[in-house]
């Protein structure tokens, strides 16, 4: 059994200004704050002598590899992303960046924002434009009925509000 993992599928290269700011803040935090701290800890651990049995040194080197990997990923990803700042010409349709309120058959409302795959956070109601729900919503108008495939089966929902920040 090999350790090969196929590369993660690259999502749509779109991002909101808020998402881009979060990624840039994470990159800054990793490169200018965390990496110097870990580098200092590794050099202190290396100064203690035998590195083969030094857990602090081994753990610090592992942390540096993880930080460097994430920094490389963020740097390359930020170069490729397209920031979508302008509002659509037709605000009555669902497009990238829209806050959409859906109502199910029981009258329960849920609110989602369609964002890029790098911003995905279901706790905040942010769904990826690559998700099945978002793909179903794109281009729809108010009071449109949509059918969403869920693990429990197909559910019908209605678009009750569309808002752009």
C-alpha positions, -999 to 999 in steps of 0.1 A, spaced: 0 0 0 15 33 -11 13 66 6 4 84 -26 -26 107 -23 -40 122 -55 -39 160 -56 -69 178 -42 -92 190 -70 -87 227 -76 -119 246 -69 -132 276 -88 -107 304 -86 -131 330 -72 -130 347 -39 -148 375 -21 -127 405 -8 -133 393 28 -120 358 20 -90 372 3 -82 394 34 -85 363 56 -61 343 35 -36 372 34 -39 376 72 -32 338 76 -2 340 53 11 371 72 6 353 106 24 322 94 53 339 78 59 368 101 48 355 135 46 317 138 76 307 116 101 330 134 89 316 168 92 280 157 126 287 141 138 301 174 125 271 193 142 247 169 176 265 172 173 265 210 165 227 209 194 221 185 218 239 209 210 213 236 231 187 218 220 152 206 193 159 180 184 122 174 166 119 208 155 155 211 117 156 209 115 194 208 139 195 178 120 168 159 86 184 166 99 219 157 113 207 124 79 190 117 61 222 125 84 242 102 77 218 73 39 222 79 42 260 81 63 261 49 39 238 31 9 260 40 28 292 31 36 277 -4 0 267 -9 -14 301 2 12 321 -20 3 301 -51 -34 301 -45 -36 339 -38 -18 345 -72 -45 325 -91 -76 338 -73 -99 363 -89 -115 387 -64 -151 394 -72 -160 429 -58 -186 442 -82 -223 436 -77 -241 418 -105 -261 438 -130 -293 419 -120 -295 418 -82 -328 398 -84 -308 367 -94 -285 345 -74 -248 349 -83 -214 346 -66 -213 365 -33 -251 365 -27 -267 359 6 -296 336 -2 -324 327 23 -341 294 16 -373 281 32 -381 244 33 -415 227 33 -418 231 71 -413 268 70 -377 267 84 -355 293 69 -317 289 64 -294 316 51 -263 309 29 -237 329 12 -222 316 -20 -184 320 -18 -152 305 -32 -140 270 -21 -113 286 0 -139 304 22 -161 274 30 -175 276 65 -209 260 72 -211 273 107 -212 308 93 -235 298 64 -208 301 38 -211 275 10 -188 268 -19 -198 278 -54 -187 243 -63 -213 227 -40 -244 210 -54 -267 235 -35 -248 265 -49 -248 251 -84 -286 246 -81 -290 282 -69 -269 301 -94 -291 321 -119 -323 315 -100 -347 343 -89 -369 350 -59 -397 326 -52 -381 299 -73 -385 263 -62 -353 242 -62 -348 205 -55 -317 197 -34 -302 162 -32 -294 154 5 -284 122 23 -321 120 34 -333 123 -2 -345 151 -24 -358 181 -6 -377 210 -20 -367 246 -9 -379 280 -20 -358 311 -24 -373 338 -2 -346 364 -2 -315 374 -22 -291 400 -8 -257 413 -19 -234 429 7 
